[in-house]
Amino acid sequence: VQLVEAGGGLVQAGGSLRLSCATSGMSFVSYRTGWYRQAPGNQREWVATIYSGGSTNYADSVKGRFTISRDNAKNTVYLQMNSLKLEDTAVYYCNAHHTGTATDYWGQGTQVTVSF
């Protein structure tokens, strides 16, 4: 199983980025997928989740600014991040969770840095 994130980078406050997470080696539709992030010195925190049927949940800190989506045909999950703030700076990780077996898979992370 592989989860490969892409799309991170340096962006000015107020700008946008789109992260992607391409998965392989798994039955994508059997997994709930989501994004987490970890800033230096902080615990990893949950950002957003999307189920295979398309329902979504967001952390309050990103609600209204971030949009999670998935393409089941491409086995890929996305995170569109708008109106980025300095406090969004973190390494963003993709997660796939199989609710039946409680198995978790993680990507390697992609750095998002928001500057003045």
N, C-alpha and C positions, 0 to 999 in steps of 0.2 A: 504494500500500500504506500502510495506517495501523495503528499499534498505539497504543491509548489506555489508559493505566493509570488506575486509580481505587482509592480505599480507604485511602490513606495518612492519617496524622494523628498526633496526640499521644496517647500512652497511658502509663500507669504501668507500672513494672517488674512483671512477672508477669502482665500483661494480654495481650489478644489483639487482632489485627487481621486482616482478610481483604482482600487485594489482588486486583484483577481486571485483566485485560488483554484488551480487546476488539479483535479484528483485522478488517480489511476489505481487499478488493482482492487477496486472495491465496487460493491453494488450501490452506486451513488444514491439511488432513490430510497435505499433502506436506512439512510443516515440523516439525522438532523445536523445541519451545518451552521457554523457561526464564526464570529470574529471576537478575539480577545486582544487586549493590549497591555503592555508593561512598560511603564516609564522608569527611568533610573531611580533606584532606591525604593520603588513601590512594588506592591504585589501585583500579579497579573490580574486584570479585571475584565469582566465580561462586557462586551460592547453591543452585540446584536446576534440574533438567532433567526434562522429561517428553516421551516419544516419542508419536507418534500412536496407537500400540497400547496405551499406558498405562504402560509401564515407566518407572521413575523413578530418579533419582540425586540425592544430597544432599551438600553440603559437610559435613564433620565438625562444624563449628561450629553447624549448625542441625539436624542429624539428631536425630530424636525430638521435636523441637519444632515444626518447620515441615512442612507437607504441600502438595505441588504437585498440581494436578489440572487437567483440561481437559475442556471440553464441545465435542466436534467439531461438534455440531449448531448451537451458538451461536458457533462460531469464537472461543472465549474460553478463556483460561488463568487459573488462580487460584493464589494462595498464601495458605494459612491459616497464620498465625503465632501460636503459643501460647507461654506462659511467656517473654514477651519480656524481654530483658536490655538494660541500658544500651548495651552494645556492638553491639546490633542497629540502633542509630540510624544512618541512612544514607538516601541517595536510592536507591530501588529501581527498576530498569529491567527491562522485559519485552523478551525477545529471541525472534526467530523465525529459525531457521537451516535453509536448504534444503541437505540433504547432497549432492544431485546437482550443484548449481551452486555450492555454497559461498557462497551469497548470505545476507547477514545483514540483518535489519531490527530497528530498535530503537524503543521507545517514548520518550516525552519525560521519563519519570521521575516518581515520586511520593515525597514526603518522608515518612519514618517517623521519629518522634522518641519515644524511650523515656525517661521521667523517673523520678526517685525516687518 
